[in-house]
Each structure stands twice: as C-alpha cells, then as structure tokens.
Amino acid sequence: MVGMVERPRPACRDRTVGLSPDHRQPRSAEKLRRVRRWLVPFIALFYYLRMNANSGGPGPLADDQVDLVVEVFRMLADHTRIQVLWALTGNELSVTELAERVGKPTPSVSQHLAKLRMARLVRPRRSGTTIFYSLENEHVRQLVVDAVFNAEHAGPGVPSHHRDDPAISTLPAKLRQRKAGGR
C-alpha cells in the first residue's frame, strides 16, 4: 500500500493473558481471571437455561418408578404408620418406646415397622436384645414433615408451623377470619 503504514499487531501468543478489547495492549492475567470468575458461571447458566427453556417442567416418570412411588404412598396411608414415622423424625427409638408414643400394642407396632422396613422407609439397628429404628434417610424425614405440614394447611386457622412467623402473626383480622372460614 502506497503512503499507508500498516500498524503491527501485538505478538501475544500466551492464551492466559489475552488482549484488551481494542487489541492494542495485552490484558493482565489477573484481570482476565477476575472476568472469567463471573463470566464462566454466567455462560454455563445461560446455556443451561437455553437448553431447558422449552422443557415445560420435568418429563414423564417411568412406569417402574411410578409403581415405587405408589408403594411409598400406600405405606403412608395408615394412621399408625404415620404416627410411627412422625415419632422417628426427631430421633432413633426402640419398638417399645414407639409403642408407648403411638399408644398401640408392641406387636402391632412391630408389624407396621416390618412393612415400613420392607418399603425402605425405616432402618433397624440392633443393640443387644433391643432393636432401634430410625428413618432411612433425610428424604423420608422431609416427606413425612411435608405431609404433616400440608395437612395442617387444610385445617382452619394458622398452621402450627407458621405461628412463630412474624409476618403471619400480624395478619389483619379480616384475613385471619377468612382463613378460619368465617368469611
């Protein structure tokens, strides 16, 4: 080219350093690391949201998985078993202690525990001649607690698990009356 002087590009071959947006000065490695610290998770989130944008929620469950879920709910559809599971949300108990808390005979509670054990909702532990039971895992505990809390919402008034919440305790009288069914 006549009369024009071509400006040389910077010779920066180190990929960790990079170039500034105007391609004149090399960007410091520290500045690039700071940008990458927030940019990489942002890009990952963007691609995740883009790939799942039209998913419309979780897909259908496989038939065998549905059968297992039905079996779990079948185990929960008994008054004594719910009482046993609720007692076990706090800590590990022996069959005798569970029978006292539930108010049922020990053989009856033992039969319910056997069914819950087969459904993998409780776990036994032997100590000498005494068998202690605990919930199988945190998911079972959460399932029982959520079921009890959901049932409390079906009744009148403020559920007991919300009574300590200051936002709910200061509800206007009209809303409390409507919640109680007094409309």
C-alpha positions as CSV (number, residue, x, y, z in Angstrom):
1,M,0.0,0.0,0.0
2,V,1.4,3.3,-1.0
3,G,1.5,6.0,1.6
4,M,-0.1,3.9,4.3
5,V,1.9,2.5,7.2
6,E,0.5,-0.8,8.5
7,R,0.4,-0.9,12.2
8,P,1.8,-4.2,13.6
9,R,-0.5,-6.4,15.7
10,P,0.8,-7.3,19.2
11,A,2.6,-10.6,19.3
12,C,0.9,-12.1,22.2
13,R,0.7,-15.9,21.9
14,D,0.1,-16.6,25.6
15,R,-3.6,-17.7,25.8
16,T,-3.9,-17.0,29.5
17,V,-3.0,-13.3,29.1
18,G,-5.2,-12.3,26.1
19,L,-5.7,-8.9,24.5
20,S,-7.7,-5.9,25.5
21,P,-10.9,-5.2,23.5
22,D,-9.2,-2.6,21.3
23,H,-6.3,-5.1,20.6
24,R,-3.6,-2.6,21.5
25,Q,-2.4,-3.7,24.9
26,P,-2.1,-7.2,26.4
27,R,-4.7,-7.7,29.2
28,S,-3.2,-8.6,32.5
29,A,-3.6,-12.2,33.6
30,E,-5.2,-11.1,36.9
31,K,-7.8,-9.0,35.2
32,L,-8.7,-11.9,32.8
33,R,-9.0,-14.2,35.8
34,R,-11.4,-11.8,37.5
35,V,-13.6,-11.6,34.4
36,R,-13.6,-15.4,34.0
37,R,-14.6,-15.8,37.6
38,W,-18.1,-14.4,36.9
39,L,-18.2,-15.0,33.1
40,V,-17.8,-18.8,33.1
41,P,-20.7,-19.5,35.6
42,F,-22.8,-16.9,33.7
43,I,-22.2,-18.7,30.4
44,A,-22.9,-22.1,31.9
45,L,-26.2,-20.8,33.4
46,F,-27.1,-19.2,30.0
47,Y,-26.6,-22.5,28.2
48,Y,-28.5,-24.4,30.8
49,L,-31.4,-22.1,30.6
50,R,-31.3,-22.1,26.8
51,M,-31.2,-25.9,26.6
52,N,-34.1,-26.2,29.1
53,A,-36.2,-23.2,28.1
54,N,-38.9,-25.2,26.4
55,S,-38.9,-28.3,28.6
56,G,-42.1,-27.3,30.4
57,G,-41.1,-29.0,33.6
58,P,-40.0,-32.5,34.4
59,G,-40.6,-35.2,31.9
60,P,-42.8,-38.2,32.5
61,L,-41.8,-40.9,35.0
62,A,-41.1,-44.4,34.0
63,D,-43.7,-47.0,35.0
64,D,-41.5,-48.8,37.4
65,Q,-40.7,-45.6,39.2
66,V,-44.4,-44.7,39.4
67,D,-45.0,-48.1,41.0
68,L,-42.4,-47.4,43.6
69,V,-43.9,-44.0,44.4
70,V,-47.4,-45.6,44.7
71,E,-46.0,-48.2,47.1
72,V,-44.4,-45.4,49.3
73,F,-47.7,-43.6,49.4
74,R,-49.5,-46.8,50.2
75,M,-47.2,-47.3,53.2
76,L,-48.1,-43.7,54.3
77,A,-51.8,-44.3,54.1
78,D,-52.1,-45.8,57.6
79,H,-52.8,-43.9,60.8
80,T,-50.3,-46.0,62.9
81,R,-47.5,-45.8,60.4
82,I,-47.8,-42.0,60.1
83,Q,-47.6,-41.8,63.9
84,V,-44.6,-44.1,63.9
85,L,-42.8,-42.1,61.2
86,W,-43.6,-38.8,62.9
87,A,-42.1,-40.1,66.1
88,L,-39.0,-41.1,64.3
89,T,-38.5,-37.7,62.7
90,G,-36.9,-36.5,66.0
91,N,-34.6,-39.4,66.8
92,E,-34.0,-43.1,66.9
93,L,-36.4,-45.1,69.1
94,S,-36.9,-48.7,70.2
95,V,-40.0,-50.7,69.4
96,T,-41.2,-50.3,73.0
97,E,-40.7,-46.6,73.0
98,L,-42.5,-46.3,69.7
99,A,-45.4,-48.3,71.0
100,E,-45.7,-46.1,74.0
101,R,-45.7,-42.9,71.9
102,V,-48.2,-44.2,69.4
103,G,-50.4,-45.8,72.0
104,K,-50.6,-49.2,70.3
105,P,-49.5,-52.6,71.4
106,T,-45.9,-53.5,70.8
107,P,-46.7,-56.5,68.4
108,S,-48.9,-54.2,66.3
109,V,-46.1,-51.5,66.0
110,S,-43.6,-54.2,65.2
111,Q,-45.7,-55.4,62.3
112,H,-46.0,-51.9,61.0
113,L,-42.3,-51.4,61.3
114,A,-41.7,-54.6,59.3
115,K,-43.8,-53.1,56.4
116,L,-42.0,-49.8,56.7
117,R,-38.7,-51.6,56.7
118,M,-39.6,-53.5,53.5
119,A,-40.6,-50.3,51.8
120,R,-37.2,-48.8,52.9
121,L,-38.7,-46.1,54.9
122,V,-37.1,-47.1,58.3
123,R,-33.8,-48.7,59.2
124,P,-33.3,-51.1,62.1
125,R,-30.2,-51.2,64.4
126,R,-29.7,-54.0,67.0
127,S,-28.2,-53.3,70.3
128,G,-28.1,-56.4,72.4
129,T,-31.7,-57.7,72.5
130,T,-33.2,-54.3,71.7
131,I,-33.9,-53.1,68.1
132,F,-33.8,-49.4,67.5
133,Y,-35.4,-47.8,64.4
134,S,-34.7,-44.6,62.6
135,L,-35.8,-43.1,59.3
136,E,-34.0,-44.5,56.3
137,N,-32.7,-41.1,55.1
138,E,-33.3,-37.4,55.0
139,H,-35.8,-37.7,52.1
140,V,-38.1,-39.8,54.2
141,R,-38.0,-37.3,57.0
142,Q,-38.7,-34.5,54.6
143,L,-41.6,-36.4,53.1
144,V,-43.2,-37.0,56.5
145,V,-42.7,-33.5,57.7
146,D,-44.1,-32.0,54.4
147,A,-47.1,-34.3,54.6
148,V,-47.9,-33.2,58.1
149,F,-47.4,-29.5,57.3
150,N,-49.5,-29.8,54.2
151,A,-52.3,-31.4,56.2
152,E,-52.1,-28.5,58.7
153,H,-52.8,-26.1,55.9
154,A,-56.0,-27.9,55.1
155,G,-57.4,-27.1,58.5
156,P,-58.8,-23.8,59.8
157,G,-56.5,-21.1,61.2
158,V,-52.8,-20.6,61.0
159,P,-50.9,-23.9,60.9
160,S,-48.7,-24.5,63.9
161,H,-45.5,-24.5,61.9
162,H,-46.3,-20.9,60.9
163,R,-47.3,-19.5,64.2
164,D,-43.8,-18.2,65.1
165,D,-43.5,-16.4,61.7
166,P,-43.9,-12.6,62.5
167,A,-45.3,-11.9,59.0
168,I,-48.2,-14.3,59.6
169,S,-48.9,-13.4,63.2
170,T,-49.5,-9.8,62.2
171,L,-52.2,-10.6,59.6
172,P,-55.2,-8.3,59.7
173,A,-58.2,-9.6,61.5
174,K,-60.2,-9.9,58.2
175,L,-57.7,-12.2,56.6
176,R,-57.4,-14.4,59.7
177,Q,-61.2,-14.6,59.8
178,R,-61.3,-15.5,56.1
179,K,-58.6,-18.2,56.6
180,A,-60.6,-19.6,59.5
181,G,-63.7,-19.9,57.3
182,G,-65.7,-17.1,58.9
183,R,-66.0,-15.0,55.7
